[in-house]
Amino acid sequence: MDLLSYSSTVSAAVQLVLKGCIHFTSFQFRPYFGIKDFRITQCGRPAEPVFQSSRILLTSSLWDIILGRQFHVVIEGAEVNCLMNDSGLLHIVRLLQDIGYMQETVASDSKRPDFVIGGERVEVTQYEVAKPTFRADVRVLTAHLVIADGTILLPSDAAAVLGAQAAFFVAIGAANIRRHADDVEGEYDCSWLTCPPMPPAASTIGKLGFPMLGEVKSDGLQATLRCWRTRNGLLLQEPVKARLRLTEALTTCCLAKITPMLQYVAKIKDARDIVCELTPLDMQWPCETIALRFEPMRLFLHCRKLLKSLLHVVSRDQVELIKAGVLEAWTSGVEAQWWREGFIESHRIDIVVGMDLQNKRRMHCAMWGRVSTAHDNAMDMTLGLPADTLAVYGIKDLPKEFMLDIKVSGTAQNPHVDWPRAVGQLGKLYAHRMLDQAHPLFQMLNPFKRNSSSAQQQQQQMAHGKPPSADPLSDSPKHSDVVMDLRPPPPTLPLPWDAFQETEPADKPQGRAP
């Protein structure tokens, strides 16, 4: 029996505040006031509850509520729908937008790069659903909501990243945040409550309201959110910092979409968690893009597919390395932009792979590019082989800033490389090196040394404030389809393996600072 369906007046009044529908079967007054079979659904979708509970009990008297004292609400058998609708938006976020809690607005001056892969937009992939359990402690104004036995509807991959059990804490308002600081053990910094951030000049989220604190702790994830409620959204006090436990779902759902090489992660060395930082554009939400940054990782990779093929092409010790099965690897800092239109743009990620990373017999490679999450994870990426790797495996006398570009297509889970063409590129490079060693006169045929001197001359001109001359590649002889890049994207510094490298000259190109 749906009591609200019998009263159009009450239903209309409720929908003025909540553009959804509230349903329940019965209520009780003793010993505590309670409601049974409570559900909230979106308008027109009664079969898809966004939130439901078997019973909600008010364990304080109405007199305490009237006097403004803290009162407690116990929510039993809660279930929260965190699945996506047909337009790719979470059901619960859509409901919050409907009631005016969040408006779908973004900064007017945000710039979105044009990026289309695969033609027409494909249908939303069907996914399996999992129900991890959770408990929550929510403090808003004078209300204290307690959920002890809740479940969350999530895609199975996202549930695997979260873990089987999760605990949430939400405090709304400065008084509740300070009360939480008094309850937890150890020193808890509340100084941020007295220095709220200023919204950007072009912000569309409105004036600041009250502060909010959110924490999640689960088997696979720990994260903290400090932000301020605004008229149309949230303004973050600081980037969201999270610690993630390595799982197969994490490598498939997240790391592989940033760079395909990381889908082969076997484990993290020293059993450390993966540290991640999320920074929305202008520190506000909703936003056009979110910047992701992972700290440098020391890990072990399975020797499979892309990594195995790459070792076949460039490694002298390919048999020994491939037989090892699992290889030690280090990564630079991992940075990417996650755009709301449905693609991830990865900055340059440097990786060194080998059985002993402390010697020179290791393979150094880099990757950058884009993956379209809206088009079945189709990708347009570049695999780069720097001069130090080519020198170790026999192709020397290249400029230090040189990078051999190999195009990578396919999908994040099944990358495709035109290896015959890549081998041909390496062969042409080797031929130029042999010509150079055969006789000094053949140095005139070596475009790489000429380009190196031209590039150095160009850098000197720019250092003295002069405009650069013609492209250093423009005066070199045509050399078929060898793709050589003297100005690849800068690396994300610091590189963790710098301690094992020889001291570099002072003119080493500068990379992106963390």
N, C-alpha and C positions, 0 to 999 in steps of 0.2 A: 504494500500500500504506500503510495507516494503522497504524503500529506500536502506538500506544497502545490501539487497539480490541481488540487481542489480550490485553490484560492488565487484567482488571477491578479487580484489586488496586491496580495503579499508577494507573489512571484514577480510582478512588475516592479515593486519597490526594491526587492532584492537585486534585480538585474540593473537598477540604476547605479548600484554600487559594484556589483559583480556581473560582468557580461558573460555569465555562465549560469548553470542551474545547480541548486542545492537540493539534495534528496535525502530523506531518512524515513525509517519505517515506524519508529516509536520513540518516546522519551520517558524518563523516570524522574521522580522528585526525591525519593528516599532510598538509602540514607544520604546519597549525594545526587545532585542534579546531573542527568546524563542523557545522551542521545545514542540510539543504536542504528547500525547500518547507515552511517553517514557517508555521502558521496558528493563530490563536486565534478561536474562535467561541463564541457564546452557546449554552447548553444548548437542544437542540431545534431549532436553526437552523444546521445544518452547511453549508448553501449560502450563508450570509451571514457571511463572515469579517469580524471587526472589525479585525483586524490580520493582515497576511500579508507574508512576505518570501521571496524566492527562495533566499537563503542568509544565514546568520549565522555569522560567523567570530570566534573568540576568538584575538586576535593576541598574547596574552601567555601565559606558562607558568602551569601550575597552581601551581607553587611560589610565584610572585609573588602569586597570589591568596591562598594560605594564609598568607603572611607579611603580608598586609594592604597590599601595595603597590598603587599604581594600575595597573589593567589596562584594556586597550582591547578594545572589541567593535565590529566593522564589520558593519553591516546593509545588505545589498544588495537592490535591487528592492523596497523597502518600499511598502506601500499601507495607508493608514489610512482607515477608514470613518467619515466625519463626517456621514452622513446621519441622518435622523430615523426612528424606528420609528413604528408605527401610533398610539402614544399621544403622539406629539410630543416624544419624548426622544431625544437623540443615542445611537446604538448604543454608542459608546465610553464615554459617561457611564454608561449602564446597566450596562456590564460592570464599570466601576469601583465602582459601587454594589454589585454582586453580590459582589465580593471584599472588601467592607467598607472600601474606601478612602474612599468617600463614602457617607454615609447621607442619604437624602432627608428631612431634617428642616428645619423653619423655626422662627423665634422664636415662642414661644407667645403673646406679646402683640402680634403684628403685626396691623394692622387692614386689612382688604381691603374696599374699597367694592363695593357691589352694582351690577353693570353687566351687563345682558343685552341683546343686539341680535339681531334676526333670528330669534327663536324657537329652534327646535332647532339643535343644533350641526351644522354642515355637515361633509361628508367632507373629509379632508385633501387639499389641492390637489396634483395630480400635477405634478412639476417635472422639468425637464431636469437631467441630471447632467454635471458637468465634472470634469476631473482636473488641477488645477494641480500643478506639480512643486514640491518643496521639498527643502531640506537641513536637517539638524538636528544639534546638538551638545548632548548630554545628559550631565550629570555628577551621579551619585548615589552617595553614599558614596565607595568607591574605584573605582567603575566609570566608564568614559568611553565612552559610546555615540556612534557616528558613523554618520549616515545621509546618503549623498551623492546618491542618485538616487531619492528617494521621490516618491510621488504621494498626493494627498488626494482622496477622493470627497466632493464638495460640490455643493449645488444651483448651477446655472449663475449665478444672480444673486449668490450669496455668493462664488463663485469670481471673478466680475468685480470685486467690491469688493476682494477680497484681492489679485488680480493673477495673472499667469501664473507667477511664480516667487516663492518665499518662503523665508526663512531663520529657523529657530527656535533659540533657546538656552534651556536649562533647567539651573539649578544648584540642587541640593538639599543643604542643610547649610551652616553658616556657613563651614566650611573651603573648600568649593568656590566659594562666592560671593566670598570674599576672594581666592582663586586667580584667579578671573575678573577681579577688579578689578586685579590685578597684570598681567594679560595685555593688557588693553585700553589704548589710548592715552588720555592725558588723565586728569584727576582723577575718581575714581569714589568716591562717598560710601558708606561701609559703616557709618556711625554708627547706622543704624536697627537693626543686628543687636544692639546693646547696650541698646536701649530698646523691647522688644516691647510691643504694645498689650494692654490688659486686655479680655477678653471681657465683653460686657454682662451685667448681673445675670440677665436672663432668657434668656441664650444657651443653645442646645441643641447646640452644636457641640463641647463638651468642652474639656479643658485644652489649652494650647499644647504643640506638639511642636517641630519644627525649622523654620528659615526656608527659604523657597523664592524663587527669582528666575526670572522668565520674560520673554523678549524675543522679539518678532516683527518682522521687517523684510521688506517685500515691495514690489511695484510700487505698490500702492494703500493700504498700511496700515503704520504703525509704532506699536508699543504696548509698554508695560512693565508688568509685574505684580510687586509685592513683597508677599509674604504669609507667613503662618505656617500650617504644617500642624497641624491639631487632630485630636482623636479621631474626629470625625464630619464634618469639612469643612475649610474654609479661613477664616482671619481675615486680612483685608487690612491691611497696614501703612498704606496710603494709597489714595485712589481711583485707578482705572486711567486713565492718560492716553494718548490715542491721537491720531495725526495721520492724516487720511484725505485721499486725493486724489479730487477730484470726478470721478465717472463717472456715466453714465446709470443704471447699476445702483444706485449709492448713492442717487440721488434717488428712484428707484422703490421700493427696498426699505426705505429708512430715512426720508429727509427727508419724502417724501410722506405717510407714516403719522403724522408729527408735526404737519405742517400741509400741506394740499393745495397751498398757494401755492408751496411750495418744490419741487414736482415740475417746475416750469418753469425751473429753473436752467440757464442756458446755460454760464456759466463764472464763476470767481471772479476778482475784480479783482486785478491785480498777481500773478496765478498763485500765490496763497497756498494752503496746504493748509487743510482744515477741522480745527479743534482740538476734540476731544471729551473729556469726562470722564465716567466711569461709576462710580457709587457704590452698591454694594448696601446693602440695609437693614441697619443696625447693623454695616456693614463685614464681614459674614460671608456665606459661601456654602456650601450652598444658602441661598436667601433668598426672601421673598415678592415683593419688588419691587426693581428697580434704577433709580436716578435717573440720567438722562442730561442732560448740559449741553453745549451747543455755544457757543463764543465768538461774539460778534457778527460777522456776515459782511457784507462789501461785495461784491456780486455783480451779475450781469446776468441778467434773467429774459426768457424768450420770452413775447411777448404772445399768449397762447392761453387758450381756454376760460374758466376762472373769472376770471383777471386781465382778459382782454379784455371780458368781460361787465360786470365791475365798473367798468371805465373808461367803458364806454358809459353807465352809469347816473349816475356822479357827476362825470365829468371834462368841463370845458369844452373842453379841448384833445384830445378823444378821437380825432379824425381824425389829428391830427399824431402823437399818441402811438402809436396803433395802427399807423400806417404805418411807424413807426420799427422795428417788429418785435422789437427787443431793447431793454429798458429797464434803466437802472441802478436798483439797489435796495440798501437797507441793512436789516438785521434787528437787533433787540435780541438779548440772550442768549436762546438757545433751551433751554427746560427741559421735561422730560417724565418721567413715571413709567412704567416698563415692568413690568406685572404678569404674573406667571407663569401666571395663568388665561387669558391670551390677549388682553389689550387694552393700549393705550397711552393714558395720560391726559396731555394737553398743557396746560401752564400758558399764560398769555397770552403771545403772540408779537406784537410790534409790527413792522410793515414800512412803510417809506416807498418809494414808487416814483415815478419821473419822469425826464425827460430831463436835468434839472439839479437835483440834490438840494440845492444851496446857496441856492436861492431858495424862495419860498413857493408856487410853482406845482408842488406835488408832492402826491401822494395818500398819506395816512397811514391805515393800517387795522390791525386786530388780529384774531387768531384764537385760540380756545381750545376745548377739548372732548376727545372720546374717539374712538378708532378701535379696533374689535374685530378683531384679527388672526386670531381663531379663527372668525370669521363672514365670511369673504371680504372683509375690510377695510371692513366697514360702519362708518359713522361717524355721530356725533351731535355736531356742532360748531357754534360760533357765530362769525359774521363781524361784527366790530364796526367802526362808522364813528364816530370821535371828533369832538368839537365843532370842532377845528381844521380837519379836512378839510371838514366841512359848511360852515364859515365861508368857506373859500377858494372854494367853489363856490356861494355865494349864500345859504346858510341860516345867518344870524348870530343873535346875541343868545341863544345857548344857554349853559348853565352849562359851565364848563371841564371838569367831571368827567362831563359827559353822554356817553353812548355809545348809538348806534342799533344794536340787535341784529338781525341777519339770520340765520336758521337755515339750516344747511347739512347736507344728508343725502347719500344715495348711498354711494359708496365713495371710498377715498383716491385712486384713479386716475381716477374719474369722478364728481366731486362734482356735486350737484344743488342749485340754489337757486331758490326761487320768486320769480323776478325781478319779475313783475307786482305781487306783494304788496309787495316791497321798494320798487318805484317808488311805489306808493300811500302807503307810510309816508313817503317823502321828500316827496311832494306835500302830505300833511297837515302836515308840519313847515313847509314853505314857506308854506302858507296861514296858519298861526299867525303867522309872521313878518310877512306882509303885513297881517294884522289889527292887529298891534302898531304898524306904521308908519302905518297909515291915520289913527288918532286916538288920543290918550293914553287916552281912556276904554276903548278896546279892550284895554288892558293887563290889565284884569281877566279877560279871556278867555284870556290867554296862560298856560298851566299851567307853562311851563318856568321863567319868572322866579319864579313863586310857589314852585315846587319848589326852585329854587336858593336862595332865602332860607330856606326851611324846612330844607334840607340844611345850610346854614351855621349856622343856629341849633342844629341837632342836634349838629354837630361841636363847637360852643362848649359845649354841655351836657356832652358826653362829656369835653372837655378839663378841665372843672371837677369831674370825678368824679361827675357826675349821670347817672342812666340816661337813655337817649335817649327822646324823645317818640315819638309815632306815626310810622309810615313817612311820609317826605316826599311819597310819591305818593298817600297815602290821602286828602288833602284836596283833591286836584285834580279837576276835572271829568273825566268819562269822555271819552276821545278815541279811540273805536273800538279798532282793534287796533294802534295805534302802539306799538311796543315800545321803551321808553326806560329806560335803566339809569343811575342816578346813582351807582351803586357797582359798577362793573365790576371784574373781577380786576385787581390792581395790576400795572403793567408790571415787567419784569425789568430792573433798573438795572445799570450806567448805559446810557443811550440814546446811541449813537455820534453821532447827529446833533444833540445838544444844543449843540454848538459853533456851529451855524449858526442857532440860534433866539435870539430876543430874550430878554432877562432876564425870567424869570417872577416873579410876586409871591411873597412868602414863604409864603403859605398854600397853595402847590402840594401836592396830595396826594402822600404818600410811596408809593413803589413797593417791590417786593420786592428786597431786597439780593442781590447775586450770592453 
